[in-house]
Amino acid sequence: MTSDPQSALIVAIVGILVGVAGVALGAVALARLARLQRSYSLLKAAEGRETIIDVMGRTIDEFHDLRDEVAGLDSTLAATRRDLAMALRHVSVVRYDAFGDMGGRFSFSAALLDDSGDGLVVTSIHARSETRTYLKGLSGGDSDILLSPEEQQAVRIARGLES
């Protein structure tokens, strides 16, 4: 083969161009690799054992568990509110002297009501020689049996209509 100086020059230039392109591609590859390594180091947790992906997966699982717990608590709270509405939690006591000749306000009427006004009134009348106790049921704040003024006052106070 004969080698003329012009073809050798062309081959040399092509070789140099290929070499420069290779170096440029290598530099681009190194830059991308460095960027990927920085991104990967950000994804790693401080301990180096767990990645952010692992943490996010665990967090999502914990979030679902918490959501189920909150739903359970919501139903428990609703049941508790229903039970509480039926509890005899509105209470008042009115003390008075049933008879003019006695002092000390030993007689009393106590109203015990739920949220809808259902419940009872307990009245104890104290006299010199005896004490009598009466119980009257209430429905919606009213009784089938006539209430005394003191019993009516106890019911109004328990319902928050009077202080």
C-alpha positions as CSV (number, residue, x, y, z in Angstrom):
1,M,0.0,0.0,0.0
2,T,1.2,3.4,-0.8
3,S,0.7,6.0,1.6
4,D,0.5,9.4,0.3
5,P,1.0,12.3,2.8
6,Q,-2.4,13.8,2.1
7,S,-4.3,10.6,3.0
8,A,-2.2,10.2,6.1
9,L,-3.1,13.7,7.1
10,I,-6.8,13.0,6.5
11,V,-6.7,9.9,8.6
12,A,-4.8,11.8,11.4
13,I,-7.4,14.6,11.3
14,V,-10.3,12.1,11.4
15,G,-8.5,10.3,14.3
16,I,-8.1,13.6,16.2
17,L,-11.8,14.5,15.6
18,V,-12.9,11.1,16.8
19,G,-10.6,11.4,19.8
20,V,-12.0,14.9,20.6
21,A,-15.6,13.7,20.2
22,G,-14.8,10.8,22.6
23,V,-13.3,13.1,25.2
24,A,-16.4,15.4,24.9
25,L,-18.7,12.5,25.3
26,G,-16.7,11.2,28.2
27,A,-16.9,14.7,29.9
28,V,-20.7,14.8,29.3
29,A,-21.0,11.3,30.8
30,L,-19.0,12.3,33.8
31,A,-21.1,15.4,34.4
32,R,-24.3,13.3,34.2
33,L,-22.8,10.7,36.6
34,A,-21.9,13.4,39.1
35,R,-25.4,14.8,38.9
36,L,-26.9,11.3,39.4
37,Q,-24.7,10.7,42.4
38,R,-25.7,14.0,44.0
39,S,-29.4,13.1,43.4
40,Y,-28.9,9.6,44.9
41,S,-27.1,11.0,47.9
42,L,-30.1,13.3,48.5
43,L,-32.4,10.3,48.4
44,K,-30.5,8.4,51.0
45,A,-31.5,9.0,54.6
46,A,-29.0,10.3,57.2
47,E,-28.2,6.8,58.4
48,G,-27.4,5.7,54.9
49,R,-29.4,2.5,55.2
50,E,-32.8,3.7,54.2
51,T,-33.7,5.7,51.1
52,I,-36.3,8.4,50.9
53,I,-38.4,6.0,48.8
54,D,-38.4,3.6,51.8
55,V,-39.4,6.4,54.1
56,M,-42.2,7.6,51.9
57,G,-43.5,4.0,51.5
58,R,-43.6,3.5,55.3
59,T,-45.2,7.0,55.8
60,I,-48.0,6.2,53.3
61,D,-48.7,2.9,55.2
62,E,-48.7,4.7,58.5
63,F,-51.0,7.4,57.0
64,H,-53.5,4.7,55.9
65,D,-53.4,3.1,59.4
66,L,-54.1,6.5,60.9
67,R,-56.9,7.2,58.5
68,D,-58.5,3.8,59.6
69,E,-58.0,4.7,63.3
70,V,-59.6,8.1,62.8
71,A,-62.6,6.5,61.1
72,G,-63.0,4.2,64.0
73,L,-62.7,7.1,66.5
74,D,-65.4,9.0,64.5
75,S,-67.9,6.1,64.9
76,T,-67.0,5.8,68.6
77,L,-67.5,9.5,69.1
78,A,-70.9,9.4,67.4
79,A,-72.0,6.5,69.6
80,T,-70.7,8.3,72.7
81,R,-72.6,11.5,71.7
82,R,-75.8,9.4,71.2
83,D,-75.3,7.8,74.7
84,L,-74.5,11.2,76.3
85,A,-77.7,12.7,74.9
86,M,-79.7,10.1,76.8
87,A,-77.7,10.5,80.0
88,L,-79.4,12.3,83.0
89,R,-76.8,15.1,83.0
90,H,-78.9,18.2,83.4
91,V,-79.5,18.4,87.2
92,S,-80.8,21.1,89.5
93,V,-81.9,21.2,93.1
94,V,-84.3,23.7,94.6
95,R,-84.4,23.9,98.4
96,Y,-87.2,25.5,100.3
97,D,-89.3,25.5,103.4
98,A,-92.4,23.4,102.8
99,F,-94.1,24.7,105.9
100,G,-94.0,28.2,107.3
101,D,-93.4,27.1,110.9
102,M,-90.0,25.4,110.0
103,G,-86.8,27.0,108.9
104,G,-83.6,25.6,107.4
105,R,-85.0,24.8,103.9
106,F,-84.9,21.0,104.6
107,S,-87.4,20.2,101.8
108,F,-86.1,20.0,98.2
109,S,-87.1,19.2,94.6
110,A,-84.4,17.8,92.3
111,A,-84.7,17.5,88.6
112,L,-82.6,15.0,86.6
113,L,-83.0,15.3,82.8
114,D,-81.4,14.2,79.5
115,D,-80.9,16.5,76.5
116,S,-84.5,16.0,75.3
117,G,-86.1,16.8,78.7
118,D,-86.8,13.2,79.7
119,G,-86.1,12.2,83.2
120,L,-87.5,12.6,86.7
121,V,-88.2,15.0,89.6
122,V,-87.5,13.8,93.1
123,T,-89.2,15.8,95.9
124,S,-88.7,15.4,99.6
125,I,-91.0,17.2,101.9
126,H,-89.6,17.6,105.4
127,A,-92.0,18.1,108.3
128,R,-91.4,18.1,112.1
129,S,-92.5,14.5,112.6
130,E,-92.0,12.9,109.1
131,T,-90.4,13.2,105.7
132,R,-92.2,12.2,102.5
133,T,-90.5,11.6,99.2
134,Y,-92.2,11.8,95.8
135,L,-91.0,10.8,92.3
136,K,-92.5,12.1,89.1
137,G,-91.4,11.1,85.6
138,L,-90.8,13.6,82.9
139,S,-91.1,13.4,79.1
140,G,-90.0,16.3,77.1
141,G,-89.9,18.4,80.3
142,D,-93.6,17.7,81.1
143,S,-95.1,15.3,83.6
144,D,-98.5,13.5,83.6
145,I,-98.8,14.4,87.3
146,L,-99.1,18.1,88.2
147,L,-95.8,19.6,89.3
148,S,-95.5,21.9,92.3
149,P,-94.0,25.4,91.7
150,E,-90.7,24.2,93.2
151,E,-90.7,21.2,91.0
152,Q,-91.4,23.4,87.9
153,Q,-88.6,25.7,89.0
154,A,-86.2,22.8,89.3
155,V,-87.1,21.6,85.8
156,R,-86.7,25.0,84.3
157,I,-83.2,25.4,85.9
158,A,-82.2,21.9,84.7
159,R,-83.2,22.8,81.2
160,G,-81.3,26.0,81.3
161,L,-84.4,28.2,81.1
162,E,-83.8,29.9,84.4
163,S,-80.8,30.4,86.7
